[in-house]
Amino acid sequence: MKLRYLFFGIFILSIHVLISFILYLTSFSSNNFLIISDFLFIFLICFLITLEIVDSKPQKFTSTSKFGEIFLKNTKTISALILTFLGLNLVFYVKDFFLSGKILNWFENEIIFIIMVSLTFTFLYFKVNWISQIKSPKYRHHNRVFYFILILYSLILFLNYFKIAQIGNLSLENIKFILAICLALIFLVQLKIKTWLPLSPRPIQKSILWYSLLTMLSLLVLLSTTPRLQNEVFYSKFYFLEYANFLSISLLITYLRVFYVSIISLPLSRVLEQKVYEINSLSYLNKIVKNFSNLDYIFQTIVELSSISMRQSFAWIQTYNSSNLSLQDSFFFLNKDFFANITNNKHIQDIIRKTLNPSIIPSITDVLQQNQLIKQETCFESFCIIPINFRETQIGHLVVANENSYFFDDDDLNLLISYVEALSIAIEGNYLLIEKIEKEKYKKELLIAKEIQSHFLPKALPNLSNFEIEVFFKPSEEVGGDFYDFIPIDEHRFLVLIGDVSGKGMSAALYMALLKGIILSSNKNPLSLQHLFSHVNSSLYKKIEPQIHITLAGLLLDFESRKFEFIRAGHPPLIFKNSQGIYELNPQGIGISISDTNFFERNTSVFSNKFEKDNFFLLYTDGLPEVLGRKNLILGINKMKQILATGPDSNTNTDSNANILNTHILMENFLKEIQKFGTEFDDDLTLVIIKT
């Protein structure tokens, strides 16, 4: 209630009490002035009640399932107010045996009058708010009829003052009774008790049942009680008395209907509450499974929901060792008292672990007897068992147990299956999250390795007079194990190295960096390819993992003598082109770190020859011929020779084309051929082209 209306109402009642007190003292009789002031008082009170009802209509409507709480609170207020009135009446009756007096009679009259005004306001206020809360397509039409009846009844009460007993052939008393019945029927239709009462929680329904009974009894007593308004000259007191009784009739019929519906719906409320809880639990579960980073919390929540939804049965989740999810054998439960009883019962554990599909075991005793097993001591008789699967692998079970046989039904099983399905979504999300984190870590490691690799690969191609060099380098991942370098030995000699570390990614890049460090630490003057490769082999022998394999090739060019030397340690052969043709230079050589220094030197040889102007050297790793030959190394090398033999004009194949073929054009020819196989490859690709 708004304070301004409350203060205004208290002010009006205070004036009425003051005038009444003066009239009692002076024994003033009724006259026209008193009649006008009395009607004005009635009008002001009714106007104030109307303003309060209009302003207090709810802007936000209560849901049907929660309307019962509002109705119960209002019912408590109504019953308390009626009981207060009846109690005061009783007190005043007892008082007459012991005390009497004009002042006491006046005080009694005013108290009864104030309570009557309060009853009228309370009854009307709650009625309007109830029908305002529950909307219907005919809401406005019913409201018009409702207000019309109230106004018509008010007019009839005014006619009573002028001693008018009937209108036509109908007496006013009969009209008032008909209006009371019509008001009750309109109110019942508008309130729609069957809609909201069965949806109220069970405790609310119980309270409504008992308070409805109390309110009905109170209303019956109120209607049968004649308030003690003695020697009263104010008609307003009889006006609000009649109005309170008029509204009481419709309230009595309403509470009779509420009591009847409560008795019918209360036995079914437990089933309804169970279904509502199941829906709410699934909704809540769908919210928390989004937080799949905390699987333990989700496991524990599902155990709790399963226990409550199965009428406080004992529930637990047991998980099994899973490398994919980093799970271990563990239990999630609520009641520690039953924990040992379950985990130590071998027969029950065998039955649970062998359950591959959602199942109900109505009686564990029957199952054990069928399998000719002795029942171990357990307080549970019936079970619901639902497997928990992750990507077609069973990682655990949700188990709900009850001490009674044949306790669970198919509806229970379906609900628990829904819980497990939500859990499976959370597990999948958790796995993807872990996978994403690992990928992010690996990506950061690759970026570090890429930065390391960039420091060990040449930042720019060497600028050599009368020589052309082109390089193509593509790791299969962010970084790779391929390695190449250009090392000037002195003014006349230039060393080209190319290597391949088995595997790819971070580990291959680190071994490649180690290889580069060993090469740089060797003594370059006087340089011998045999000595250099022996030094690398001895440095890595028995110092790297057995599954890591390193191949290495070196091409030493002497500009002054126009000679070259080529050595390979398990690396693919050098492709060499001169004026006589294209050759595959494949001197003897075994991989790095496979054997000791003596064996390595005995099985590694150096090929040397002269080179001329416009000769080509192709150094590469095995990833290139594997791509060109579709995993066949020999076919890939033959394909490389074909590309080298083909000049800029693919329709001709003469020696004269060698004069116009340069490293840039040749590299473009290789790239066009490589791109036919896509952009993603299983191995690193490196190609170094040198033209003299």
N, C-alpha and C positions, 0 to 999 in steps of 0.2 A: 504493500500500500504506500502511496506517495504521502510524504509528511504533510504537505499543504492540505490535502484532503482530510487527513487525520486531525490536524489542528482545527480546521474549519468545522469538522463534525463535533469535536469536543466543545468548541465555542457555542455551537447551536444547542447542544444538549445542556450546557451550563445555563444558558439563558432560559431554556425550558424549565430546568430544575428550579431556578431562581423565581420565575413567575409562578410556578406551581407552589412553591413555599409561601410566597406572599398570599396567594389565593387561599391556601389552607389557613393561614393566620387570620385573614380578614373575612373568611367564609363568603367570599365574593361569588355571586351567581353568574350564570352564563348570560352574555349579551352579544350584540352584533360584532362589537370590537373583538371580543374573545373568539368568536367563530372565525373571523377573518385571520386573526393571528394564528389560530390553530391550523387552519388550512395552509397558511403560509409556511408554518413549521413543517407540515407533512411534505409540502412541495420542495422545500429546501433539502430535507433529508433524502427524498427520492432523487432529486437532481444531483445531489452529492454522490449517492450510490451509483447512479448512471454514469457520471463522469469517471468515477474510479473503475468501473467495469470496462468502459470503453478504452480508457488509457492503459489498463492492465492486461488487455488481450495479448497473448503470447506472440511475439514476433518470430521466435524460433520454435518450431513445432517438435514435440517429443515423439520419438519413434514408438510404434505400436507396442513393441516388446517391453518398453520402459515406462509406458503410461501407468501401469499398475502401481509403481512406486509413488507417483503423484496422487493417484486415487487413494492409496492407503494413508498418506500423510493428511490429505483433506478429510478422510473419514475419521481419523483420530481427532482432528480439530472439532469436527461436528459432534462426535460423541461426547467429547470433553465439555463442550459448550452446553449441550442438552443436559448432561448430568449435573453440571453446575447449576443450571436453572432449576432442575428438579430438586437438587439438594437444598437450595435456598428456599424453595417453596415449603419443603419439609421443615426447615428451621423456623420459618415464619408461622407455620401451623403450631409447632411446639411452643413458640414464643407467646401465642395467644393465651395459653394456659397459665402463664406466669406474669406476663407484662402486657400492658395496654396503654394507649395514649395517642393523642392526635399527632404528635411529632413522629412517633414510631410508625404509625400508619402511613404518614407521608413518606418516610424513609423507605418503607417496604414497597410502596407504590412506585417510587422512582427507580429503585434497584430492579424491580421486575420489568419496568418499562425500558430501561437501558439494555437489559438482556434481550428483550423482545426485538428491539431495533438491531442489536448485534446478530441475533439469530436470523432475522430477515436478510440483513446484508450478507452474512456468511453463506446462507443457503443459496441466495441468488448469485453471489460472486462465484462460488464453486461450480454451480450449474453452467453458467456462461463460459467459464474457463474450460470445463470438460468438453462441452460441445464445440468450443473454438479449437481445441487441440486435435480433435478427430474430424478430418474433412471427409466430405462425400459429394458426389455430383449434385445432390439436392440440398446442399448445405445452406445456401442463401434462402431458398424457399422455406425450409424448415425453420430457419431463424426468424423469418418474417412472421410465421404463424406463432412461434414461441413468444415473440415480443407483443404481438397482437393480443394474445391471451392475457399477458400480464397487464397491458393497458386496459383491456376490457374489465378485468377483475378489479382494477383500481377504481374505475368509474362506478361499478356496482357497489363498492364499499362507500363511495361518496353518496350514492343514492340511499344507502341505509341510514345515513345521518339525517336525511330529510323524511324519514319514516315511510319510504316507499317500499312496499312489501313484495310487489310483483310487477312484471312487465307483460301485459297481455294476459294470457292464460298461464304463464310460467311464473312461479315464485322466484324471488331472488336467491333463496337458499338452494333451490334446485339448479338454477343457473350456475351458482358458485360450485356446486358439486360436479356438474358437467364440465365446467372449465378446469377443475382440478384433475379430472380423469383425462381430459384432452391434453393438458400440460404434461401429465405423466407419460402418456403414449408418445407424444412428440419427443419427449426427452429420452425415452427408451430407444426409439428409432434412431435418433441422432447419436446416442452414446455408443451403440454397437458393442455391447458387452462381450459377445462371443468372439469378437475380433481380437481384443487386446488381453482379456483375462487369461485364456489358455496359454498365451505366449509369455506371461509373467513368470519369473522364477518361482520355484516351489515354495521357498520361505515366504515370499510375498503373497502367494496364493493362500497359504495357511493363515497368515495374519489378516488378509482381507476377509476370509471366511469367518473368523471369530469376531473381528470388529464389525462386520456387517450384521452378525447376529446381535451384538451389543447395541448397535445403532438402531436396528429395527425395534428392539424392545424399548429403547429410550424414546423413539418416535411415537410408539403406541402409547406409552405413558404420557408423553407430552400432549398428544391429541385428546387424551381422556382427562387431562387436568385442566381445571378452570383457574386461571391466575387470579390472585386476590387483589383486584383493583377496586378499592372501596372509596365511596364518596368522591368519585372522580368527575371533574367537569370537562376534562380534555378528551375529545373524541380521538385524537391522534394515538392515544394509548390503545384503544380498541382497534384502530386501523392496523397498527403493526402486529397486534396479537392475531387478528384475522389473517393477515398476510403470511405470518410465520406458519400458522396452521395450514394455510393453502399450499405453501411450498412443501410442508412436511408430508402431505399426502403423496406427492410425486416422488419425494425422496424415499418414502416407505416402500412404494412399488419398485423403485429402482434397486434398493438394497435387497428386496425380496428376490428380484431377478439375479442380482450379483451373488447372493447366497446360494441360489439354485445352481447357477453355472459353476460356482466354485466347487460344490460337492461333486459335480459331474467331471470337471476337468482335473481336479486334484489327483485322482488315481493315475491319470495318464501323464501328469506333469513330469514324472521321473523319466519316462521314455523320451519325452520331448526335450527335457534338459540334457539328456545323454546325446541326442542328435545335435542339439545346438552346440554342446561342448565339442563334439567331433568336428563340426564345421569350423568353429573358432580355433580349435587346436591345429587343424590343417592350414588355416589362414596364418596363424602365428608361426607355424613351422616353415611355411613358404617365405616368411620374412627373415627368419634367422638363418636359413640355409644359404642366404646370400653372403653371409659372413663365413665363407667356407675356409678362411684361414685358420679358424679355431675348431678343428674337428672334435676335440675332446668335449667342448661345450655342447656341440650339436648332438654327439652321442648321448651325453647325460640328459639333455632336454628330451630326446626321443624316449629314453627310458622312463622319464618322469611322466610324459604324456601317455605313454603306453600303460603305465600302471594306473593312472587316474581314469583313463577312458575304459579300461577293463574292470571297473568297479573295485579299485584299490587292490588289484592282483599284484603279485610280485613279478617284476620285469627286470631284464638285464640284457646287455649286448656283449657277446664274446667275439673277439677278433683273432685272426690267425696270422702267423708270420707271412708278410708280403714284401718282397724287395722293391716292387714298383712303388708302393706307397710308404715304405719305411715303417710298416706296422709290425708289432710284435704280438705274441699271444697275451691277451689282456681281457679284463672284464670291466664293464661299466654297470653299476648297480646302485640301488638306493638303501636297502636294508642290509647291514653287515651281519645280522644274526643268521641270515639264510645263505650267506656267501659260501662258507665252508661246506655246508650241506649240499650245495649244487656242484661245486668244483670237485669235490672228493667222491661224488657218486659216479663210478665208472660206467655203469649201465646207461644212466641217463645221458652222460656225456657222449657215449658211443651213438646213441639214438640221435642226439642233436647234430653231431658232426656228419652223420650219414644222410641227413635230410637235405635233399637237393631241390625240393619244391615246397612252396608254402603249404603247411600241413597243420591239422588239428589232431592232437592225441587226446581223445575224450577220457581215456582211463589208462594210466601208465601201468597199473596192476595187470590189466588184461594183456597189454603188449608184452610185459615181462613173462607172463605165464605162457603165452603163445610161443615165445622164444625159449621156453624152459629155463628161464633165468630166475635167480632168487632176488626178490625185491629187497634192496638195501633201504635202511631207515631214511625216509624223506617225508616232509609234511605236505608235499604237493601231489596232486592226483591227475589233473588235466593240464595240457600244454598247448600253446600256439607257437609254432616254430616257423620263422620266415628267414630264408637265406639272404645274405647280403652279398651281392656280386659286383665285381668291378671288371668291366671288359671281358666278360665270359669266364672270369676267375672268381671262385668263392673265397671271400675274405673274412666272413664272419656270419653270425646268426643273431637275429632278434628273437628272444624267447620270453613269453609271458606264461606264468604258471599260477594255478589256483588250487586250493586244498580240496575243492569239491569236484566230483566226477561230472562229466558232461556239462561243463560250465560254459564253454565257448561255442559260438555258432558262426555261420558263414559271414554274417555282417561284421563280427569282431575281426575275423581273419582279413576281410577286405580293407578294413580301416588300418590294421597293422601293415598290410601290404602298401597302403598309401604312405605311411610313415617311412617305410624302407625305401620307397621310390624317391621320396624327398631326400633321404639320406644319401642315396646313390648319386643324386645330382650334386649334393655338397661334396661328396668324395671326388667326383669327376672334376668339379671346380677347383678343389684343393690340389689335385694332381696337376691340372693345367697351370695353376699358380706357381707350384714348385718348379714345373718345367720351364715356365716363363722366367722365373728368377735365375734358374741355372743357365738358360740361354743368354740372359742379360750379363751374367758373370762371364760366360764364355766369350760373349761379344766384347766385353771390356778387355779380357785377356788377349783377344785377337787384335784389338786396337793397339795394345801395348806391343804385341809381337810385330805388328805391321810397322810401328815406329822403329822398333829395333832393326827390322829387316831393311827399312829404308836407309838406315845408317851404314849398312854393310853392302848394299848394292850401289853401283856407280850412279852418281847423281846426273852425270852427263856423259855423252859419248866422246871418246878421245878425238882430238883434231889432228889427224896425221896427213902429211902431204903425200899425194899420189895413192892414198888409200881411202876406200869408202867402207863405212860400217853402219849396219842397221840391226836393231835388237827388238824382238817381240817377247814380252814377258807377261804371262797371265797365270797367277795362282788359282787353283780350283776353289779356294776359300779366300778369306781376307789376306792370309799369308800362306806361304808354301815352303817346300823344301828345296826348290830349284835355286841354283846359285850360279852367278857368272861375274867375271871381273876382268878388268884390263889393267895390266901392271907393266909400266915402262921399266925395262931392266937397265938400259943405258941409252946412249944417243942412237944406237943402231939396232937395238933389239927390243922387241915388244911381245909380252906374254898375254895370251887370252886363255882364261880358265872357265870351265863350265862344269857344274856338278849337280847331283840329284840325291837328296836324302829321302829314304823311303817314308811313305806316309805323307800327311799334309797337316796343316794347321799349326798350332802353337809348338808342339814338340819338334816338328820338322824344321820350323824356323829357328829354334834355339840351337839345334845341331848344325844348321847352316851357318849361324853366327859363330859357333865354335870352330867350324872348318875354316872360316875366313880368318879368325884370329891365329890359328896355327900357321896358315900360309903366310900371313904378314910377319910372323915371328921368325920365319926361316931366313937364312943368309942368302941374299940374291946375287952377290958377286963373289966368285964366279958362279953363275947359275948353271945347274945341270937338272934337266927335267927328271931324270932317274933319281937323283939325290933328293929333289923336292918332294916327289911322290913317296919315296921311302920314309922321309921325315914325317909326312902327314900320316902314313900308315902306322909307324911306330908310336906316334903320339896318341893315336886313338885305339890301338890294339888293346883289347881287354879293358877298355875304359868306357865303353858305351854299351848299351843294352843289346843283347844278342839278336833281338828282333829288328834292330835298326840296321839298315844297309845303306852304304854311301858309295856312289860311283862318281868318278872324277875324270876329266879329260883336259889336256893342256896343249895349246898350239903356240909354238915359239917362232916368231917371224924375225928374220935377220934382213934388214933393208939393204945393208952394204953388200953382203954376199949373195943376196937374192935366194936364200935357202930358208926352209922351214923344217921344224921338227914337231912331231905329233906323238903324244903318249896318252894312253887310256887305261884307267883302272876300273874295269867292268862297265865302262860307259859305252853307249852306242858309237858306231864308227863315224869317222869324219868323211863328209862328202866333198870331193875336190873336183873342180872342173878347170881344165886347161884347153889348149888348142887341139889336143889329140882326142879329148873326150871327157867323160864324167866317170870318176873312180870312187870306190868305196874303200877307204883306208881303215883297216881293222887290225892293227898290231896286237900282239898278245898282251893280255893284262887282266888281273883279277881285282875284285872290289876292295875298297879300303876297309881295314880292320878285320878282315876275314882270317888272315894268317900272320905269322911273325915276319920280321923284316927279311930274313934270309930267303924264306920261301917266296915272299912277295917280289923280291928283286930278281930271283931266278925265273919267275913267271911273268915278268913285265918287261916289255921291250919298247924301244923308241924308233919310230919311222921318220926318216929324213929324206928330203928331195928338194929340188929347185922349184921356184915359181917364176912365172913370167907376167907380163902386163896383161890385164883383163882376165886374170885367173880368179875363181870363186872358191871360198871356203864356207862350208855350212856346218856349224856346231849347234847341237840341239840336245834336248832331253827326251827320254822315251815317250813322254806324253804326246809329242807332236806326231810321230809316225803311228802311234796307237790310234789317234783320232783319224788320221788320213787313211789308215788301213783297217779301220773298224776293228780295233783290238788286235790286229795282226801286224806285228812289228816289221816283218819282211815286206809285206805288201805296202806298208806305210813308207818304208825307205825307198822302195821302187817308185812310189807316187811322188816323193820328193825329187827324185832324179828326173822324172818326167817334167815337173814344174820348172826345174833348173834348166832343162834342155829346151824348153819353150821360151822363145823371145817375147818381146812386147807384142808382136803380131802373131796371134795364135794360129794363123793359117800358113805360116812359113816356119821352117826349122833348119836353117842354114847357118854356117859358121859366121857369116857376115852379121848375123843378129847379135853376136857376142860383143861387137863393137859399140852397139847402142844400148845394150842391156846394162842397167846399173842396179845397185842394191835397193834403191827405193822402189823401182818398178817390180823387181823380183819379190820384195817383201809384200807388195800389194797383191801379187799373184798368189802368194801363200795364204794371205789373209782371206781372199775371196774363196779359196778352197776350204779353209778352216770354217768360215762362217756358214758353209752349207750344212754343217753338223750342229749348229746352234751356238749358244754362248756359255752354256754350263757344261763342264767336263769333269770326269772322274779324277783326273790327274793334272798336275801343273804342266804348263806349256812354256818352253823357252826356245827361242831360235836366234842365233847370232850369224849374220851374213857379213862376210868380208870380201871385198873386191880389191885386188892389187892394181 
